């Protein structure tokens, strides 16, 4: 090793800075290390365990601590740290790009339908949801955390416009309902801790599979269960590839979670991505859209095009609703 290289190596760590710069370099190193753990799991296509999956939900926001650390490294003249920060920023920018392939459906348009999905937080947002449904006039409504009173109110207030329904009854967060203007044929749905009913809708003479999504959130101690239930939704997505599918609800996962990307990898597309509304925050509603993550989705098979995807504020719930206009395409 030559003298210049030896001198650079000996002085390019936080511990060799002058006192003022040393503290800045150490702070930068700690921030870089924390971000690197999360980015490492994202690079490895893994969700890891607590707290990684929880932080992954907010991956774009890691740009803030990384940028701060990079500034500290520059001010401290810690050049190795500066290079570390540049690499992290590059990886974050790459991963923030929308995930999954998109393309135009093949075949002629055969039907138009509007889909709305909303988590009403233990039924508290039911009244606001009813108002939103009347205003938006969707053809299909997917409702999560619709406990007994919520289910009863939806039946009383909306049964005239939505005579067809599939529900898993339950208290608290366990209840879920699909409302439909179209006739429904029941399917087994997806087993889970919270209700995930399914059905086949007759959309102007065309069968369309409907599946409500509401897996457990990745709370500490429940990450394995969250992974299994997202895996069950993935299995449901591949069960009948020949029939058009709408898979909608609160997935408790964003595109930065490997378990959710595996669902997209079955050939589904996020309607928000198709309509350039990806990464629009849906949770938590109190701080969205300024701060949050997109965990409520309408996923569709290759048979659909999407247009006019909107994220709606719904009072008295911690989730924002998603509504999108879909075009079903038939055979060539």
Secondary structure, DSSP 8 states (H G I E B T S, - for coil): --HHHHHHHHHSSGGGS-HHHHHHHHHHHHHHHHHHHHHHHHHTT---STTHHHHHTTGGGHHHHHHHHHHHHHHTT-HHHHHHHHHHHHHHHHHHS--S------S-EEEEEEEEEEE-TTTTTHHHHHHHHHHH--SEEEEES--HHHHHHHHHHHTTT--EEEEE--STT--EEEEESS-EEEE-----SS---EEEEEETTEEEEEEEE------TT-HHHHHHHHHHHHHHHTS-TTSEEEEEEE-S--TTSHHHHHHHTTT-EEHHHHTT-TT---BSTTTTTTS-B--EEEEE-TTEEEEEEEEE--TTSSB-EEEEEEEEE---
